[in-house]
């Protein structure tokens, strides 16, 4: 079987370079393109050199449409506005789209869902195996412990992260809400200040920390009378997300159109 041809968008960014390295290390995948925004200084550079590797004979381009036309899939950890554009282009090209971008507005989420009617999209707030396993445990714990245990989600990331709460924290919050047969939109509490009053029953609270170079730390706290259950995950290296994204792309290759999650990729929904 021929290797899956993958394009990395946002190739010059910190995560883009990690993705390039992950593609070159993965069995069954090959780097077919690297895309950056128009005017980026890296346009024309070899993608391998950009990622600290030997040259790969793949030049960074600002033409995603041409890159997608020669590929089987795209790996996308960019920003919401760019991801919406890439989702439409991937759907037009009929190639798999793996989305690790977080912070999409409702309109962006709808645009991705519309594109998924025409091609396979794997979208997750976190691509790591460990986080998705923790999410499964959170859902089970929320169901088993019930409303007698309050749920709080604590997350910390590096100082340059631009969205809050993190996509991973929201993924864990959604898992907790599912376990309670509730809606995160209805139960989430994202900020507290001043005289807030007593904690509402059923609330799912979030606390966001930013600083330093922290890759990602998450804890889901179930606080009951006289005891706490804490489920957590610590990311020590961005390569775990990149490897998961490549794994997701290989899984999505040739699959029917649809909007999939990492739980689907890992068989956790079976």
Backbone as CSV, one residue per row, in Angstrom:
resi,resn,N_x,N_y,N_z,CA_x,CA_y,CA_z,C_x,C_y,C_z
1,UNK,0.844,-1.192,0.000,0.000,0.000,0.000,0.882,1.244,0.000
2,UNK,0.499,2.222,-0.815,1.276,3.461,-0.877,1.122,4.262,0.404
3,UNK,2.167,4.984,0.760,2.131,5.814,1.956,1.107,6.928,1.783
4,UNK,0.463,7.300,2.872,-0.491,8.396,2.854,0.257,9.710,2.733
5,UNK,-0.145,10.527,1.788,0.505,11.809,1.537,-0.156,12.878,2.403
6,UNK,0.622,13.469,3.307,0.077,14.418,4.270,0.653,15.818,4.076
7,UNK,-0.203,16.808,4.288,0.187,18.213,4.264,0.110,18.744,5.693
8,UNK,1.113,19.487,6.097,1.090,20.189,7.384,0.836,21.660,7.109
9,UNK,-0.242,22.197,7.687,-0.504,23.637,7.574,-0.012,24.328,8.845
10,UNK,0.346,25.587,8.706,0.999,26.256,9.824,2.370,25.655,10.064
11,UNK,3.047,25.307,8.965,4.260,24.502,9.036,5.406,25.166,9.791
12,UNK,5.453,26.486,9.801,6.574,27.174,10.440,6.371,27.392,11.928
13,UNK,5.169,27.122,12.416,4.903,27.300,13.836,5.527,26.206,14.677
14,UNK,5.479,26.398,15.970,6.070,25.427,16.893,5.457,24.038,16.700
15,UNK,4.132,23.977,16.633,3.481,22.683,16.452,3.656,22.167,15.032
16,UNK,3.677,23.077,14.059,3.864,22.650,12.678,5.165,21.912,12.467
17,UNK,6.227,22.383,13.087,7.529,21.718,12.945,7.525,20.346,13.614
18,UNK,6.815,20.260,14.746,6.700,18.960,15.418,5.911,17.989,14.542
19,UNK,4.865,18.487,13.894,4.069,17.641,13.003,4.897,17.134,11.826
20,UNK,5.725,17.996,11.258,6.581,17.559,10.143,7.474,16.398,10.590
21,UNK,8.070,16.545,11.761,8.926,15.468,12.266,8.126,14.193,12.505
22,UNK,6.911,14.330,13.031,6.092,13.154,13.309,5.715,12.424,12.028
23,UNK,5.426,13.164,10.965,5.083,12.531,9.692,6.264,11.736,9.162
24,UNK,7.458,12.321,9.243,8.637,11.620,8.712,8.962,10.366,9.507
25,UNK,8.560,10.323,10.785,8.846,9.166,11.640,7.784,8.083,11.561
26,UNK,6.620,8.421,10.997,5.488,7.489,11.015,5.558,6.499,9.861
27,UNK,5.254,5.256,10.155,5.157,4.240,9.108,3.844,4.421,8.365
28,UNK,3.910,4.433,7.052,2.698,4.558,6.252,2.325,5.980,5.898
29,UNK,3.188,6.948,6.227,2.906,8.349,5.917,4.128,9.006,5.309
30,UNK,3.890,10.017,4.479,4.976,10.770,3.874,4.541,12.226,3.786
31,UNK,5.470,13.152,3.962,5.155,14.567,3.864,5.043,14.962,2.394
32,UNK,3.848,15.447,2.006,3.613,15.839,0.620,3.546,17.343,0.449
33,UNK,3.374,18.080,1.554,3.267,19.525,1.442,3.387,20.201,2.791
34,UNK,3.780,21.462,2.754,3.892,22.285,3.956,3.403,23.677,3.588
35,UNK,2.448,24.188,4.360,1.780,25.441,4.006,1.972,26.473,5.111
36,UNK,2.239,27.708,4.695,2.299,28.836,5.618,1.467,29.993,5.056
37,UNK,1.222,30.982,5.898,0.429,32.131,5.476,1.195,32.942,4.431
38,UNK,0.473,33.617,3.537,1.142,34.474,2.545,2.028,35.513,3.218
39,UNK,3.217,35.674,2.682,4.154,36.656,3.211,5.064,36.136,4.307
40,UNK,4.862,34.896,4.738,5.705,34.338,5.793,7.144,34.216,5.298
41,UNK,8.089,34.475,6.181,9.506,34.441,5.802,9.958,33.056,5.380
42,UNK,9.230,32.023,5.816,9.646,30.637,5.547,9.212,30.127,4.179
43,UNK,8.414,30.886,3.451,7.975,30.454,2.126,9.196,30.145,1.253
44,UNK,9.179,28.984,0.624,10.283,28.554,-0.243,11.327,27.722,0.448
45,UNK,11.369,27.761,1.787,12.335,26.929,2.509,11.945,25.454,2.433
46,UNK,12.930,24.587,2.570,12.647,23.156,2.617,12.019,22.819,3.969
47,UNK,10.914,22.070,3.947,10.186,21.754,5.174,11.023,20.926,6.138
48,UNK,11.850,20.043,5.594,12.706,19.243,6.464,13.710,20.103,7.199
49,UNK,14.356,21.002,6.495,15.313,21.906,7.118,14.631,22.775,8.172
50,UNK,13.428,23.236,7.841,12.659,24.062,8.774,12.404,23.334,10.087
51,UNK,12.176,22.013,9.994,11.868,21.212,11.180,13.113,20.632,11.846
52,UNK,14.294,21.028,11.374,15.526,20.528,11.974,15.941,19.164,11.484
53,UNK,15.453,18.775,10.305,15.764,17.477,9.719,16.614,17.667,8.466
54,UNK,16.972,16.545,7.857,17.604,16.611,6.542,16.580,17.122,5.536
55,UNK,17.010,17.731,4.440,16.065,18.226,3.438,15.123,17.121,2.954
56,UNK,13.853,17.498,2.735,12.834,16.536,2.301,12.355,16.794,0.878
57,UNK,12.928,17.796,0.229,12.497,18.194,-1.120,11.026,18.578,-1.142
58,UNK,10.556,19.163,-0.051,9.196,19.697,0.040,9.325,21.159,0.452
59,UNK,9.040,22.051,-0.466,9.176,23.477,-0.182,7.912,24.009,0.495
60,UNK,8.102,24.901,1.452,6.967,25.554,2.108,6.295,26.476,1.103
61,UNK,4.956,26.402,1.034,4.195,27.180,0.062,3.107,27.977,0.765
62,UNK,2.575,28.967,0.075,1.425,29.704,0.590,0.171,29.396,-0.217
63,UNK,0.185,28.262,-0.949,-0.935,27.862,-1.802,-1.537,26.552,-1.291
64,UNK,-2.433,26.605,-0.300,-2.989,25.367,0.247,-3.810,24.574,-0.765
65,UNK,-4.491,25.267,-1.666,-5.335,24.557,-2.633,-4.500,23.615,-3.489
66,UNK,-3.353,24.098,-3.977,-2.476,23.248,-4.790,-1.887,22.120,-3.953
67,UNK,-1.508,22.418,-2.710,-0.935,21.387,-1.840,-1.952,20.294,-1.542
68,UNK,-3.202,20.682,-1.276,-4.244,19.699,-0.960,-4.558,18.822,-2.167
69,UNK,-4.456,19.388,-3.361,-4.777,18.633,-4.573,-3.818,17.470,-4.788
70,UNK,-2.627,17.557,-4.203,-1.622,16.503,-4.381,-1.461,15.668,-3.115
71,UNK,-2.471,15.656,-2.241,-2.339,14.991,-0.948,-3.547,14.109,-0.647
72,UNK,-3.405,13.319,0.419,-4.488,12.464,0.904,-5.070,12.969,2.220
73,UNK,-4.351,13.881,2.879,-4.823,14.369,4.169,-4.054,15.595,4.605
74,UNK,-4.628,16.322,5.570,-4.008,17.535,6.085,-4.043,17.517,7.604
75,UNK,-2.949,17.960,8.203,-2.830,18.070,9.659,-2.867,19.546,10.014
76,UNK,-3.810,19.927,10.888,-4.132,21.335,11.093,-4.199,21.667,12.581
77,UNK,-3.163,22.352,13.090,-3.149,22.897,14.449,-2.900,24.394,14.315
78,UNK,-3.781,25.098,13.646,-3.532,26.507,13.347,-4.403,27.402,14.243
79,UNK,-5.168,28.287,13.644,-6.062,29.181,14.381,-7.454,29.041,13.775
80,UNK,-8.508,29.406,14.519,-9.873,29.149,14.045,-10.180,29.658,12.641
81,UNK,-9.813,30.892,12.331,-10.151,31.436,11.014,-9.496,30.628,9.901
82,UNK,-8.250,30.224,10.105,-7.554,29.428,9.089,-8.162,28.036,8.977
83,UNK,-8.511,27.445,10.101,-9.076,26.099,10.080,-10.379,26.046,9.297
84,UNK,-11.209,27.075,9.415,-12.457,27.119,8.651,-12.160,27.105,7.147
85,UNK,-11.169,27.869,6.727,-10.779,27.889,5.313,-10.241,26.524,4.897
86,UNK,-9.372,25.945,5.706,-8.783,24.651,5.361,-9.838,23.543,5.316
87,UNK,-10.857,23.631,6.176,-11.916,22.617,6.170,-12.649,22.622,4.834
88,UNK,-12.948,23.814,4.323,-13.627,23.902,3.033,-12.732,23.396,1.902
89,UNK,-11.457,23.766,1.924,-10.537,23.320,0.874,-10.329,21.806,0.923
90,UNK,-10.235,21.240,2.120,-10.073,19.799,2.250,-11.311,19.070,1.749
91,UNK,-12.485,19.622,2.032,-13.725,19.014,1.552,-13.788,19.058,0.026
92,UNK,-13.382,20.182,-0.550,-13.368,20.294,-2.008,-12.414,19.286,-2.631
93,UNK,-11.269,19.062,-1.971,-10.268,18.122,-2.490,-10.607,16.680,-2.159
94,UNK,-11.523,16.470,-1.222,-11.904,15.121,-0.827,-10.838,14.404,-0.024
95,UNK,-10.089,15.152,0.797,-9.025,14.537,1.592,-9.350,14.639,3.079
96,UNK,-8.773,13.742,3.854,-9.002,13.721,5.296,-8.422,14.972,5.943
97,UNK,-9.111,15.464,6.967,-8.686,16.680,7.658,-8.640,16.381,9.145
98,UNK,-7.456,16.475,9.724,-7.285,16.274,11.166,-7.131,17.642,11.812
99,UNK,-8.038,17.975,12.738,-8.082,19.309,13.328,-7.749,19.235,14.816
100,UNK,-6.636,19.874,15.172,-6.281,20.026,16.571,-6.449,21.452,17.042
101,UNK,-6.942,22.329,16.158,-7.192,23.731,16.495,-8.284,23.828,17.557
102,UNK,-8.098,24.699,18.521,-9.124,24.921,19.542,-9.595,26.368,19.504
103,UNK,-10.694,26.639,20.206,-11.197,27.997,20.301,-12.110,28.423,19.173
104,UNK,-12.653,27.473,18.385,-13.566,27.847,17.307,-14.874,28.383,17.883
105,UNK,-15.386,29.448,17.276,-16.697,29.963,17.634,-17.773,29.041,17.075
106,UNK,-19.019,29.293,17.458,-20.116,28.441,16.995,-20.189,28.410,15.472
107,UNK,-19.945,29.539,14.829,-19.991,29.581,13.368,-18.880,28.731,12.759
108,UNK,-17.712,28.734,13.391,-16.611,27.904,12.919,-16.900,26.430,13.093
109,UNK,-17.474,26.082,14.227,-17.852,24.682,14.464,-18.856,24.232,13.404
110,UNK,-19.794,25.106,13.061,-20.786,24.751,12.048,-20.134,24.578,10.682
111,UNK,-19.175,25.440,10.362,-18.474,25.323,9.083,-17.730,23.993,8.985
112,UNK,-17.103,23.582,10.086,-16.408,22.293,10.106,-17.411,21.147,9.939
113,UNK,-18.537,21.231,10.635,-19.563,20.194,10.512,-20.086,20.113,9.076
114,UNK,-20.265,21.263,8.437,-20.727,21.270,7.043,-19.700,20.600,6.129
115,UNK,-18.425,20.895,6.356,-17.370,20.278,5.543,-17.317,18.771,5.759
116,UNK,-17.625,18.332,6.978,-17.581,16.906,7.302,-18.657,16.098,6.572
117,UNK,-19.636,16.778,6.009,-20.638,16.079,5.198,-20.048,15.625,3.871
118,UNK,-18.849,16.173,3.544,-18.230,15.854,2.249,-16.896,15.139,2.356
119,UNK,-16.304,15.119,3.533,-15.029,14.416,3.714,-14.878,14.009,5.169
120,UNK,-13.939,13.125,5.429,-13.700,12.658,6.803,-12.880,13.683,7.567
121,UNK,-13.407,14.129,8.705,-12.712,15.068,9.573,-12.592,14.444,10.955
122,UNK,-11.376,14.446,11.502,-11.161,14.051,12.895,-10.818,15.318,13.649
123,UNK,-11.656,15.674,14.618,-11.457,16.909,15.372,-11.453,16.580,16.853
124,UNK,-10.447,17.097,17.558,-10.367,16.848,18.993,-9.629,17.990,19.665
125,UNK,-10.044,18.308,20.884,-9.323,19.289,21.668,-7.973,18.791,22.123
126,UNK,-7.750,17.489,21.989,-6.461,16.896,22.352,-6.307,15.587,21.602
127,UNK,-5.168,15.394,20.971,-4.940,14.216,20.145,-4.208,13.089,20.876
128,UNK,-3.887,13.273,22.148,-3.085,12.250,22.819,-3.930,11.079,23.287
129,UNK,-3.327,9.908,23.283,-3.990,8.700,23.761,-4.345,8.844,25.230
130,UNK,-3.404,9.340,26.037,-3.618,9.429,27.472,-4.792,10.312,27.834
131,UNK,-4.894,11.493,27.209,-5.986,12.404,27.527,-7.334,11.794,27.180
132,UNK,-7.413,11.126,26.045,-8.688,10.543,25.644,-9.084,9.369,26.532
133,UNK,-8.103,8.649,27.045,-8.415,7.621,28.034,-8.923,8.248,29.329
134,UNK,-8.278,9.350,29.758,-8.738,10.058,30.959,-10.167,10.554,30.759
135,UNK,-10.477,11.072,29.571,-11.834,11.544,29.300,-12.854,10.418,29.471
136,UNK,-12.505,9.226,29.009,-13.398,8.089,29.201,-13.612,7.774,30.668
137,UNK,-12.546,7.875,31.457,-12.648,7.622,32.897,-13.466,8.711,33.591
138,UNK,-13.306,9.959,33.132,-14.079,11.064,33.703,-15.570,10.834,33.490
139,UNK,-15.938,10.426,32.299,-17.356,10.169,32.024,-17.904,9.077,32.939
140,UNK,-17.134,7.999,33.098,-17.572,6.904,33.971,-17.661,7.356,35.426
141,UNK,-16.681,8.143,35.874,-16.678,8.611,37.259,-17.860,9.540,37.524
142,UNK,-18.136,10.443,36.581,-19.263,11.359,36.757,-20.575,10.590,36.862
143,UNK,-20.697,9.543,36.073,-21.923,8.740,36.112,-22.031,7.967,37.424
144,UNK,-20.905,7.420,37.870,-20.920,6.583,39.071,-21.071,7.400,40.348
145,UNK,-20.414,8.548,40.421,-20.409,9.335,41.658,-21.641,10.208,41.816
146,UNK,-22.216,10.628,40.689,-23.453,11.381,40.755,-23.290,12.795,41.286
147,UNK,-24.407,13.478,41.526,-24.378,14.895,41.910,-23.848,15.157,43.317
148,UNK,-23.646,14.109,44.107,-23.092,14.319,45.452,-21.645,14.790,45.394
149,UNK,-20.984,14.615,44.255,-19.600,15.041,44.074,-19.564,16.238,43.129
150,UNK,-18.986,17.349,43.598,-18.812,18.533,42.761,-17.645,18.308,41.798
151,UNK,-17.769,18.864,40.597,-16.735,18.678,39.569,-16.051,20.004,39.269
152,UNK,-14.724,20.015,39.397,-13.904,21.164,39.037,-12.786,20.702,38.106
153,UNK,-12.514,21.498,37.077,-11.467,21.165,36.099,-10.395,22.250,36.145
154,UNK,-9.182,21.835,36.439,-8.042,22.745,36.556,-7.073,22.479,35.414
155,UNK,-6.676,23.532,34.707,-5.728,23.346,33.598,-4.676,24.435,33.604
156,UNK,-3.456,24.065,33.156,-2.372,25.039,33.008,-1.640,24.810,31.700
157,UNK,-1.341,25.915,31.012,-0.578,25.885,29.770,0.450,27.025,29.758
158,UNK,1.285,27.016,28.744,2.333,28.018,28.564,1.744,29.422,28.384
159,UNK,2.564,30.399,28.569,2.123,31.800,28.564,1.615,32.264,27.205
160,UNK,1.957,31.574,26.126,1.583,32.039,24.797,0.251,31.468,24.294
161,UNK,-0.373,30.588,25.061,-1.637,30.005,24.616,-2.705,31.090,24.556
162,UNK,-3.503,31.091,23.479,-4.389,32.229,23.235,-5.846,31.973,23.585
163,UNK,-6.243,30.721,23.886,-7.640,30.457,24.212,-7.758,29.860,25.609
164,UNK,-8.872,30.130,26.256,-9.113,29.616,27.600,-10.621,29.464,27.813
165,UNK,-11.057,28.377,28.450,-10.254,27.226,28.860,-9.667,26.510,27.630
166,UNK,-8.716,25.652,27.878,-8.096,24.912,26.783,-9.098,23.962,26.138
167,UNK,-8.803,23.569,24.903,-9.650,22.585,24.232,-9.713,21.284,25.007
168,UNK,-8.611,20.917,25.650,-8.589,19.691,26.441,-9.492,19.806,27.659
169,UNK,-9.451,20.963,28.328,-10.329,21.163,29.477,-11.789,21.061,29.061
170,UNK,-12.130,21.624,27.916,-13.507,21.538,27.436,-13.874,20.108,27.062
171,UNK,-12.915,19.381,26.468,-13.143,17.971,26.156,-13.464,17.189,27.425
172,UNK,-12.710,17.450,28.490,-12.948,16.769,29.766,-14.272,17.214,30.381
173,UNK,-14.606,18.501,30.220,-15.886,18.984,30.713,-17.060,18.338,29.996
174,UNK,-16.931,18.167,28.692,-17.975,17.495,27.926,-18.146,16.051,28.398
175,UNK,-17.018,15.391,28.697,-17.086,14.013,29.181,-17.818,13.945,30.519
176,UNK,-17.504,14.903,31.401,-18.178,14.938,32.701,-19.675,15.187,32.529
177,UNK,-20.021,16.094,31.630,-21.431,16.395,31.396,-22.173,15.182,30.833
178,UNK,-21.545,14.475,29.904,-22.183,13.271,29.358,-22.438,12.250,30.457
179,UNK,-21.469,12.117,31.354,-21.644,11.156,32.444,-22.825,11.481,33.327
180,UNK,-23.198,12.741,33.367,-24.345,13.175,34.180,-25.607,13.381,33.348
181,UNK,-25.537,13.021,32.059,-26.667,13.255,31.150,-27.078,14.725,31.183
182,UNK,-26.075,15.587,31.172,-26.306,17.022,31.237,-25.617,17.705,30.060
183,UNK,-25.880,18.998,29.914,-25.252,19.810,28.876,-24.171,20.675,29.503
184,UNK,-22.957,20.626,28.951,-21.893,21.478,29.474,-22.264,22.946,29.310
185,UNK,-22.943,23.274,28.237,-23.359,24.662,28.010,-24.215,25.170,29.170
186,UNK,-25.030,24.285,29.739,-25.916,24.679,30.836,-25.209,24.682,32.188
187,UNK,-24.209,23.809,32.364,-23.631,23.591,33.689,-22.281,24.254,33.920
188,UNK,-21.617,24.696,32.861,-20.250,25.210,33.001,-20.213,26.543,33.753
189,UNK,-19.201,26.683,34.612,-18.896,27.940,35.283,-17.437,28.254,34.955
190,UNK,-17.206,29.308,34.164,-15.869,29.589,33.661,-15.105,30.621,34.470
191,UNK,-15.796,31.375,35.325,-15.097,32.397,36.102,-15.861,32.668,37.395
192,UNK,-15.113,33.021,38.448,-15.713,33.392,39.725,-14.985,34.619,40.271
193,UNK,-15.754,35.576,40.750,-15.160,36.782,41.324,-16.201,37.446,42.219
194,UNK,-15.758,37.980,43.325,-16.669,38.691,44.207,-17.543,37.755,45.018
195,UNK,-18.710,38.227,45.407,-19.644,37.433,46.216,-20.479,36.558,45.273
196,UNK,-20.017,35.360,45.058,-20.640,34.484,44.064,-21.803,33.684,44.614
197,UNK,-21.935,33.622,45.926,-22.960,32.772,46.501,-22.507,31.325,46.528
198,UNK,-23.361,30.473,47.032,-23.020,29.048,47.127,-22.871,28.434,45.742
199,UNK,-22.083,27.396,45.687,-21.860,26.698,44.424,-23.155,26.003,43.977
200,UNK,-23.614,26.262,42.739,-24.838,25.606,42.267,-24.650,24.092,42.148
201,UNK,-25.639,23.341,42.522,-25.559,21.887,42.369,-25.496,21.542,40.884
202,UNK,-24.627,20.625,40.550,-24.494,20.202,39.157,-23.525,21.017,38.342
203,UNK,-22.994,22.118,38.900,-22.066,22.960,38.148,-20.779,22.200,37.827
204,UNK,-20.204,22.514,36.679,-18.889,21.994,36.289,-17.984,23.209,36.168
205,UNK,-17.096,23.384,37.142,-16.264,24.575,37.206,-14.944,24.426,36.475
206,UNK,-14.416,25.541,35.994,-13.136,25.561,35.294,-12.215,26.594,35.935
207,UNK,-10.949,26.251,36.063,-9.923,27.186,36.522,-8.768,27.137,35.532
208,UNK,-8.337,28.297,35.075,-7.329,28.388,34.017,-6.071,29.069,34.531
209,UNK,-4.930,28.408,34.347,-3.625,28.955,34.713,-2.762,29.077,33.465
210,UNK,-1.976,30.146,33.367,-1.078,30.348,32.236,0.272,30.821,32.746
211,UNK,1.352,30.229,32.199,2.678,30.696,32.579,3.780,29.790,32.090
212,UNK,4.956,30.367,31.915,6.138,29.594,31.570,5.992,28.848,30.263
213,UNK,6.534,27.639,30.246,6.554,26.827,29.025,5.772,25.534,29.191
214,UNK,4.819,25.521,30.101,4.047,24.305,30.392,3.351,23.808,29.127
215,UNK,3.579,22.566,28.769,2.951,21.989,27.576,1.468,21.772,27.815
216,UNK,1.113,21.214,28.953,-0.298,21.006,29.268,-0.470,20.139,30.501
217,UNK,-1.219,20.626,31.479,-1.541,19.848,32.670,-3.032,20.000,32.952
218,UNK,-3.703,18.892,33.220,-5.142,18.913,33.466,-5.500,18.006,34.634
219,UNK,-6.388,18.489,35.492,-6.933,17.678,36.567,-8.446,17.842,36.598
220,UNK,-9.145,16.744,36.759,-10.585,16.774,36.996,-10.794,16.318,38.428
221,UNK,-11.351,17.208,39.234,-11.510,16.956,40.665,-12.981,16.668,40.960
222,UNK,-13.244,15.521,41.557,-14.573,15.174,42.048,-14.521,15.342,43.569
223,UNK,-15.152,16.390,44.073,-15.066,16.728,45.493,-16.367,16.356,46.198
224,UNK,-16.266,15.360,47.090,-17.436,14.925,47.840,-17.311,15.265,49.309
225,UNK,-18.203,14.741,50.104,-18.165,14.957,51.541,-17.027,14.132,52.140
226,UNK,-15.950,14.808,52.553,-14.852,14.128,53.218,-13.893,13.386,52.319
227,UNK,-14.041,13.503,50.989,-13.118,12.802,50.080,-13.112,13.473,48.705
228,UNK,-12.013,13.278,47.993,-11.883,13.775,46.637,-11.304,12.683,45.749
229,UNK,-11.792,12.631,44.524,-11.228,11.769,43.488,-10.633,12.699,42.433
230,UNK,-9.371,12.476,42.075,-8.696,13.345,41.112,-8.178,12.505,39.947
231,UNK,-8.599,12.861,38.754,-8.117,12.218,37.535,-7.335,13.258,36.743
232,UNK,-6.146,12.913,36.277,-5.330,13.930,35.624,-4.432,13.410,34.533
233,UNK,-3.848,14.361,33.817,-2.910,14.060,32.734,-1.882,15.169,32.643
234,UNK,-0.624,14.800,32.447,0.455,15.759,32.261,1.118,15.493,30.913
235,UNK,1.126,16.485,30.057,1.815,16.387,28.768,3.215,16.965,28.928
236,UNK,4.223,16.183,28.615,5.604,16.614,28.776,6.266,16.993,27.457
237,UNK,5.635,16.645,26.337,6.257,16.849,25.036,5.152,16.973,23.993
238,UNK,5.219,17.996,23.141,4.200,18.187,22.101,4.153,17.056,21.090
239,UNK,5.181,16.242,21.053,5.200,15.155,20.073,4.069,14.165,20.300
240,UNK,3.537,14.091,21.531,2.427,13.154,21.761,1.199,13.579,20.958
241,UNK,0.980,14.878,20.813,-0.160,15.361,20.034,0.076,15.120,18.543
242,UNK,1.315,15.337,18.108,1.638,15.155,16.694,1.513,13.690,16.296
243,UNK,2.025,12.787,17.128,1.904,11.360,16.811,0.440,10.940,16.768
244,UNK,-0.346,11.475,17.699,-1.773,11.162,17.686,-2.457,11.676,16.442
245,UNK,-2.063,12.861,15.975,-2.664,13.434,14.774,-2.347,12.598,13.543
246,UNK,-1.114,12.139,13.426,-0.752,11.283,12.294,-1.522,9.972,12.363
247,UNK,-1.641,9.403,13.555,-2.421,8.180,13.744,-3.868,8.408,13.311
248,UNK,-4.425,9.557,13.668,-5.798,9.879,13.286,-5.939,10.002,11.774
249,UNK,-4.954,10.620,11.127,-5.009,10.769,9.672,-4.980,9.413,8.977
250,UNK,-4.108,8.534,9.436,-4.036,7.199,8.841,-5.349,6.449,9.024
251,UNK,-5.975,6.629,10.182,-7.271,6.001,10.459,-8.360,6.554,9.543
252,UNK,-8.327,7.868,9.290,-9.374,8.526,8.506,-9.220,8.319,7.002
253,UNK,-8.039,7.918,6.557,-7.759,7.780,5.120,-8.740,6.792,4.484
254,UNK,-9.512,7.276,3.522,-10.457,6.418,2.824,-11.763,6.180,3.561
255,UNK,-11.936,6.768,4.734,-13.154,6.573,5.513,-14.290,7.440,4.956
256,UNK,-15.514,7.035,5.248,-16.683,7.778,4.791,-16.696,9.186,5.395
257,UNK,-17.286,10.158,4.690,-17.396,11.501,5.262,-18.070,11.469,6.625
258,UNK,-17.637,12.355,7.492,-18.212,12.429,8.828,-17.300,13.199,9.747
259,UNK,-17.856,13.626,10.868,-17.086,14.333,11.878,-16.778,13.353,13.004
260,UNK,-15.507,12.986,13.129,-15.067,11.963,14.070,-14.243,12.594,15.190
261,UNK,-14.103,11.840,16.274,-13.290,12.284,17.407,-12.154,11.290,17.626
262,UNK,-11.245,11.635,18.524,-10.180,10.696,18.864,-10.733,9.468,19.565
263,UNK,-11.864,9.603,20.223,-12.496,8.432,20.815,-12.884,7.433,19.735
264,UNK,-13.331,7.927,18.576,-13.625,7.039,17.448,-12.344,6.383,16.942
265,UNK,-11.302,7.190,16.786,-10.032,6.678,16.268,-9.485,5.560,17.173
266,UNK,-9.608,5.745,18.488,-9.053,4.802,19.435,-10.013,3.663,19.792
267,UNK,-11.187,3.675,19.192,-12.160,2.613,19.440,-12.835,2.702,20.789
268,UNK,-12.794,3.886,21.428,-13.395,4.022,22.747,-14.912,4.130,22.686
269,UNK,-15.457,4.363,21.494,-16.922,4.445,21.336,-17.525,3.132,20.880
270,UNK,-16.678,2.115,20.685,-17.186,0.816,20.217,-17.984,0.122,21.315
